[in-house]
Amino acid sequence: MKFIIIGLGVFGTSLAEKLTSTGHEVIGVDKDMNKVEMLKENITHTICLDSQDPLATKSLPLRDTDIVIVCIGEDEGANIMATALMKKMHVKRLVSRAITPLHQTVLEAMGVEEIIQPEAETAERWTKKLTMKGIVDSFVLSSEYGIIEAEVPEEFHNRPLLEIDLTKKYGILVLTIIKKTDKKNFLGKDISQMMIQGLATPETIIKDGDIVVMFGKMHNIKKLIGQ
């Protein structure tokens, strides 16, 4: 996959290096030439430019990029301006970093659906979320086992867990189901909220759009979701 990461601070650098190390093409963008020079050997490409400048950003290969991630953290205004510019340019998939709850609300009002909160999330978790199809979130417990939030194939929809028996077929334990509901924030903007349904039982039924929280070996979970 091809990524553009705007903002090469601590989090942006960590994410860029992890994505590069897992075989993806990463363009790191920052207006600080020192950061660009320091990282040019660690990630695929580095570019020094002002991400708030519409003319400068037109030089980026946005049409050929799968995901653009705005990681600017030291300046909320710069983050918002860069994010707005990426929205205006209709990039394929946009992820932006929120520094404060108010900042997150502004991003939501702008229509940004994927927001990073690096104080609560790690670059490693976001690497999995960005590169593994169907994965919503992950928490790796060891080299083999993890707890994964993911969408499951349609063949498992509208059937109770007892019937589909993921434990027998894949060695996976379903912990709970998360359902997406819509609500309005204080600006009146519609946003999605995830509601945990409690501990899963044999009678629990997975519906279309549900996120399934699973425990098991990572290779078994990847097999289940078609990786």
N, C-alpha and C positions, 0 to 999 in steps of 0.2 A: 504494500500500500504506500501511497505518497502523502506525506504530511507537511504542512507549514506550521511552525510554532513561532508565534510572535511574542517576544519578551523572553530574554534569556537570563532571568534571575535564577534563584536557587531551584524553584520548582520547575520552571521551563527548561532549564538545563538538564535536570535529572530526568524529566520526561523525554526530552530529545535524545539523550544518551541511551536510555532504556529502549526506546523505539528503534534506534539505529542498531543497537546490539542484537535485537531480535529479527534483523534482516529487512527492515523497512527503510524507504528513502525519506529522509527528513531534511527540510530546509529550515534552518534557524535564523530568525530575523530579529535584529535589535539595532537601535540607533547609536549604541555605545560601541565604538570600534574596538575598544579593549576586550569586551566580552566576545565579540565576533572573532577576533584574532585568537583568543585563548581556546575557543571551541572548534576551530576549523579542522583540527585533526581528529576530533572525537565524534562528530556527526557528519552526515553526508555532504551537506553544503551549508555555508553561512553567508548571510547577506547583511550589510550595514545600510539601513534606510529608516526613515521616519514613517512608521505605520499609520500615522494620522494624515499623511500627505497623499491625496488621491492620485496625483501624477506618479509619485514614486511607487505606490503599491501596484500600479498597472503593469510594472515590469515583472511582477511575480507571476509564476505559472498557475494562476488560480483555477483555470478551466481543467487543467490536468491533475489537480490535487484532490485527493479523496476527502481529506479532513483538514480544516484550518482551526487551530487552537490559539486563542488569545490568552496568554499567560501573564500579561503585565500585572504586577502586584503592587508596585510602589506608588502608582499614580492612578487613582480611580478615574479621573477625567480622561487620561490617555487611554485607559482600558475601554471606556465607554465609546470614545471616538473611534478607536480602531475596530471595535466590534460593530459599530454602526456602519462603518465603511465596508466591512466584510459582508454585512447583511445587504447593503446596497448593491454589492457586486454579485450577489446571489451565488455564493460558494455552495458546493454540493452538501457539505455538512459543517456546521459551525459549533464549536465548543468555546465557552468563555469562562474566565476565572472571576469569582466574586470575592471581594475583600471583606465586605460587611453585609449584614442583613439588608440594609437599605440599598446597597449596590446590587445585591441579588434581585431585589424587587424591581429596580430599574431595568436590569437585563431581561427579566421576565416580561416587563411591560413592552420591551422592544421586540419580543417574540423569540428570544433565545431559549431553546428548549433544553439544552444540555449545559449545565453550569457546574464548574469545578469549585470545590471549597477545600483547598489544599491543606488548611489547618486540620481538617478532619479526614482527609483522604490522601493516599500516597500515590506517587508517580507509578509505582509498580501495579497498583490496583487499576489505575486509569489506562495503563498499557494494555491490560487484559480487556477492559471494557471497550477500548477503541479498536482492537485488532481481532477479537474473537466474536464472530457473528452470533447473535442471540444472547450473549452475556450482558447482563445489566450491571452486575457488581460481583466482586469475588473477595474472598478472604482465605488465603492459602495457609493451611495449618502445618504442613510439612512438605517435603519434596513430592509426596504422593497424594496426600489428601487435602481437600479444601471444602469450603462452604460457598456455594455459587448461587447467585440469583440469575435466572435465565428464563427465556421463553422456550417452551417445548414444542415439538412438531405437532401439526394439526391432528395427526392420528390418535393423540392422547387426549384430545379435547372431549368434553361432555361425557366422560366416563369416570367412575369412581376409582380412587387409588387402589382399592382392593382388586378391581378387575384388571387394571393395566399392570399392576405388580412390578414396579420399577426396581424393587429390592431384589427380586428373583432374577429379572432379566439383565439388570445392569449393576447390581450391588449398590444401588443408590437409595438413600433414605430421604423422603420428602419431609421437611420440617414444618413448613407453612406455605400459604399462598398469599400473595400481595395483589390486591386489586386496585386499578387506577380509577379514581373518581375526579370529577371536575369541580372547582370552586373558584371564587373571585378573590383577588388580593385587594388591598385597601385602595388601589388605584382603579378598581373595577375591571381589571384585566383577568380573563379566564386563564387559569393555570391548572395543571394536573397535580393531584395529590395521591400518594400511594398509601393505601390502608392495609395493614397486616390483619389477617383473618383469624389469627390464633393458631394453636397447635393443630397440625393436620391429623385427620383420622382416616380409617379405611373407607369411610363414606364420603370424604372430601372429593369434590368434582372440579377438575380444571376446565375453566372456560377460555374462550378466545380472548386474548389480551392480558390474561393473568401472568404474573411473574411467579415462578416456582422457586422456592428456596430449598436447595438440596445439599446433602452431605454425602461425600463419597470420594473415590479415587478420581483424580483429574482426567485421566485418559478415558474412564468410563463415562464421565459427564460429557466430554467432548464427543464421544461416540453417540450418546443419546441425542445431542443437539445437532449432530451432523457435521462436526468439524473434521 
